Amino acid sequence: MSEVGQPRQIRIDFPEADLDRLQRKLDDARLPDQEITGGLKPWEYGTELVKLRQLVNDWTNGNPKDSMRQSVGSARQGVKAWWKGVESQLNRFPHYTVQIEGLDIHYQHFKSPSSNNDAGAPVIPFIFSHGWPGCFTEAFHFASKLVESRAPRFEVIVPSLPGYGLSQAPLKKGWTLKDSARVFDTLMTSVLGFKSYMAQGGDWGSLVTRFLANSPHCTIAHINFAPPQPPIWTMPALILEHAGFKGVAPKSLELMGYHPQEVQGIKRAFEYQDQGNAYTKIQGTQPSTLGYGLYDNPVGILSWIMEKFHAWSDPRCPAFTTNSTNQFSHSFINDQEILTTVMIYYLTNSVHTSFLPYKESMQLFQKPDWKLWEPAKHKPFGYSSFPYELAAGPKSWLAKYGLNWQYYKMHDYGGHFAAL
């Protein structure tokens, strides 16, 4: 039995002195006058200066854009006034910390108000695990809607991964996402008293969810991130693609009859391998070098994280399009949400410790030991496929995971940040 403390309710309420200091740093921030070199396509060399400048300016003034590309505050209300409004929204559902295995773990508990009509209705406990560069805030919109359901009823638990946000960082090296899953299982069972629960995760959260499914208490699981595990007959085309014969693999998959979105997933995977995964190398080898450099650098954190939001999102989402009337305007990938994420990393001093899974757990993706998930192989699993996921593959390739896939849905839009 894991060592467990008593939950303590808290509020998201960062000191005004910290917000005043952030305001001064943003007021004093400097950015280059022009892009790193001439003749660039937007985002070709990484973070686009025009977008970064716009976000820093809106952040400084306290008026970032929402999903409808409208400012959420006055022209110059400042960081503190804007952020206190965000905190008020985040505090609509209670937050707690609890000590498990010596770590203070933060979680938010979404629960519908009880009523006489709910008496006796079964409740489905549901744990959501985020990834990087996400945090607990990305679950807010779907979780607050989900608990409005009366049939079935849900309780949604959204913990912060150890080392992220308000959850304490691991106390020793070698802490993997398997350990985080064990702590989360303790949270759901020993702390909250659920006899059974369901789990969902993307990015690192997909690994946490797969480990949670090993628990006898987790009865059903769903993920939206499963890097492609190709069957052997596709290897020649994939090898040629890796060797520099661009377009061979997608064209071959098209001729094999794969769905266009499945082919799109492979294209995205190759793009990610060729142009988008350098961050994993530094975060997975020298995480402290970059982490200490970004630790007290709000604009640096924004530049580092914003590029991932752009590269891994559906390009039609509001944060990266100037078309305020586009059909995807209900997406919550917008300036307000990106800055909210950056604020959590900055105000909790956790950007450096958020890199730790890349050092301790990357092998679980790169060289997976399928025996680690043997206990979960008979659990019902679901998978949601999004067209702009950063690394995806055809539905049939999921068989290599050795899981009991019972549900599959191909969505019309969306990318890596499925919760948003």
N, C-alpha and C positions, 0 to 999 in steps of 0.2 A: 504494500500500500504506500503510495506516494505521500510525502509530508505536505499537508494542506492547511492553510490558514483560513481565517474568516473573511468573507468579502467585505470590502469597505466602499461605500458609495462616494463618488467624487463628481466634480463638475469640471468641464473644460473651461478653464478660467486662468489664462496665462497672465503673469504680472504686468501691470501697466508699464513698469520700468523697462521690461524687456521689449514691449511694443514701441515705447518711445525711443529706445536705442536702435531698434530696427528702422524706425522712421528716419533717424539721423543717418544711418548707413545708406539707406536708399536715396536720401536727398543728396548724399555726397558721392554716389556711385558714378563711375565713368565708364563709357563704352567707346569703342573705336568710331571714328567718323565715317568709315566706309568698310565694305566687306574685306575679308582677308586678302583677296586678289580680285582683279577685274574679270568680267566675262562669265561669271558664274550663273548657273541656273539656280532658282530658289532651292535652298536646302542641300545643294550639291556637295558642299564641303562640311556639312553639319548644321548646327543651329543657324537659322537665318537672322541676320542682324536686324532687319526691319521689324520682324515679329518680336524679337527679344526686346528691342527698344520700346515698342508699343506696350508690351506686357510690363516692363519695368516702370514705364511712365504711368500706366493705369494702376499698378500696385502702389507706387509712391503716392498717388493722389487718392487711393482708396476707392476706385471706381472701375473694377474689372468688368468685362462683358459676361452676360449670362447666355443661356441657350438661344435666346432670340436676338443675340448680338446687341443687347441693350445694356447700358451701364447700370450697375446695381447700387450706385450711390451718387452723391453730388460730385461736381467737377473736382472739388478739392476738400473732401471730408477727412482725408488722411487714413493711414493704415489702421490706427487704433479704432476709429469709429466703424470702419468697414469690418474689421476682424471681430469686434464685439457682436456685430450682427450675425456673423457666421457662427460664433460660439453659441449664441442664443438658439440658432437653428439646430446645431449639433446636440444641444442639451435637451431637446424635446423628448429624447429617450435616455434613460439613465445609464451612466457609466460607472464601472466598478474596477477596483484592483483587488487581487487576491494573491497570496504567496503560495506558490506550488514549486516543490523541489528547490526551495531557496530563491526563486525568482518572483519578483512582483509582476504579475501578468494583468494587463488591462483588457477589459472587454466592454462592449456596449450590448445592452439587452433590450431588444425590441419585443414588445408584448402589447397586444390589443387591450384596451380598457375592458374590464369584465362587465357583463350584463346578464340579466336573468335569462335572456334568450340563449346565452352560451352555456348554461348549466348542463353539465354532462357531455358536452361536445368534445370529441377527442382533440388533443393538441399534438401537432407534429413539431418537435424540437429540431431546429435547423441551424447548423454551424457553417459560417462562411469564412474561408481562409483567403486572405489577400496575398499578393506577391510584391515584386519590386518593378517599377518605382511607385507602387501603390501604397495605400495605408487603409486604416479602418474606415475612413470617410467615404471611400468609393462605394460602400455598401448602403449608404444612408437612404438613397432614393428608392431602391427596390425593396429594401427591408421595411421602410415605413409604409410602403404600399402593401406589401405582402401580409402584414399583420392586420390589415383591414379586412382580410378574408374571413368569412364566417363558416364556410364549408369548402374545404377544411380550414381549421384554425392553425396558425403557426406561431411559434416563438422563435425569433431569430437571434442567434448569439454571434457577435462579430468581435473576435479577439484581435489584438495586435500581436504580430509575430514577435518573439523575443528579439530585442535589439531594434525594434521599430516603434516609433511613436512613444506611447506611454508605457510600453512593456520593457522591463529591464533586459539588458543585454546578457547573453550567456556568461556564466562566471568562469568558464574554462574553455580552452581550445578543444576542437573536436566535436562541438555540439552540432548535430545535423538536424535536418527537418524531420527525421524520424523521432528525435528527442522532442521537438516542438509538438509533433502530433501526439506523443504520449502525454505531454502536459495538457494539451487541448482536450484529450479524452478524459483526463482527470477533472478538468474544468466542467465538462458536460455531465459527468457521472457523480463524482465525489463531492463537488462543490454545489452544482445546481440540481443534483438528484434525479436526473433523467435516466430511466431504465433503458431507453433506446433513443436514437436520433438519426437524422440524415445529414449529409455533408456535401458541400460544394466548394470548388476552388479553381482558380486559374493561375497561370504562371507558377511561382513557388507553391502557391496554395493548391495546385493540382497534385503535387507530390505529398503535401501534408494530408490532403483528402485521401489519397491512395493508402497512406499509412493509417489514417483513421479507420479506413474500411477493414483493416486487419483486426480491429477491436470487435469483440462480439456484440458490443453495444451499438455500433454503427450498422444499421440495417440496410441502407441504400445510399449510393454516392453518385455524384454527377460532377464532371469536369468539362472545361472548355479549352484545355491546352493539352495536347498529346503530340509531341514532335514526331514526324513521320518515321515509321519503321518499315522500310520497303521490302517487299518480297523479292526473292532471288531472281525471278525472271525480268525484273526491271533494272537490274544492276548494270548491264551493258550501257543502257542509255544514260543512267545516272553517272557512271564513270566517265563517259565521254563529255558530259556536261561539266563535271569537275575538271576535266583536262583542258577546258577552254573552248569546247565546241558549243557555243551558246545557242540555246533554243532546241537542242537535240532532244533533251528529256521531255520538255512540255509537248513538243510535236509528237514524240513517240507515244506519250500517254493519251494524247488526243486520238491517235490512230488505234490505240487499244480500246477506245470507247469510254474513257473516263469522263465524268461530268465536267463541264467547263470550270465550275468552282473548285473541283478537286485539282484540276490542272493549275488553277490560280494559286492554290495552296502550295504546290510544289515550286512554282515560280517565286513565291514569297520566301520560301525556305532557302532557295538558292541566293536570292538577293540578300537575305539576312546573313548567310554564311560568307558571302563575298564582301559585303559592304557594311554590315550592321552589328557584328558581334565583337568588335574590338573592346568594348566596355567590359565584356566577360573576362577578357584576358587580364586586365589590370585589376578589376575587382576580385578576380579569382586567384591572383598571384601576390600582388602588393596592395591589399585593400587599405591599409593604413596610410600609404603615401597619398593616394587621392583623397581618402576620407579626411585626413587632417587638413588638407588644402581647402576642402569645401566646408569644413566644420563651422566656421563663423563667417561664411561668405554667401549671403542670401542670393545674390545675382548669379554666383557660380553654381549654386544648387539648381536654380531655375534654368540656367543654360544647359546643364547636364541632363536634367530630367525632361525638359520641354522637348528636346530633340527626340527622345524615346516616344513621347506622346504623339509627336508628328509621324514618326517612322512606322509606328505600330498600329495606328488608328486608320479607320476608314477615311480616305481623303475628303469625303463629303460631310464630315462632322463639323459642327459650328466653329470650333476653335481655329480651324485652318481653311476656312472659306469665307469670302466676303459677301456671299449671297445670303442675306438674312431671311429669305423666303424659301430656302431649299427645303425639300421634303424631309430632311433628317434633322430639322431644327429641334426636335424633342430629345436629341442626344444630350447627355450631360457631360460630354467631353467638350468643355468650353473653358474660356479663360479663368472664370471664377473657380472651377473645380481644379484646374492645374495649379493655380496659386494657393488654393486651400491645401493641396497635397504638399507643396513646397513649404508652406507655413508650418505644417506639422513636423516635417523633417527638421526645419530650422529651429523652431521654438523648443523642441524636445531634445535637441543636440544629438540626433540619432542617425544622421546621414552616414557617418563612418561605420557604425555597427550594423547598418542595413546591408552593407556589402558582405557581411560574414558568410551568408549561405553560398555565395559564389566561391569562397575558399573551402568551405567545409562540406558542401552538398552537391557541387556541380557534377561529380562523378555519377550521381543518381540519374542524371539525364544522359551524360556522355557514354558511360559504360554501365548500363543498368544491370543489376543482379536481380533477375526475375524471381528468385527464391524469396527475396525480401517481401514480396506481395502474395506469396502462396496462400496465407489465410484469407485473403480477400477474393480469391479467384472465383468463388461461387456467389459472391454478393451481386445483386443487380446494380449495374452501372449504366449511367447515361452520359451522352456526349453531345455538345452543341458546337456546330461548325460555323465559323464566321468568315466571310470572304476575305477580310484583310488581316486575319491572324498572321503573326510574324513567322510562324513555322507550322505548317499544317500539311496533311496528306489525305488521300482518298479514304473513304469509309472502310473499304475492305482491308486497308493496311492496319487498322486498329486491332485486327486479330492477333498481331504479333505481341500485343500487350498481355495476352493470356487472361483477360478479364471477361466477365459475364455481361457482355453488352446487351442491354434490353431496350435501350432508347437511343435514337439518333435523330437530330434535327439540323437541317441546313438552313441557316438564316439568310435573309436577303441583303442585309447590310451589317456593318459592325466590324470590329477588329479585336485586338488583343485585350482591351480593357472592357470585357463583356459586361461587368456589373454596371458600368456607366452607360 
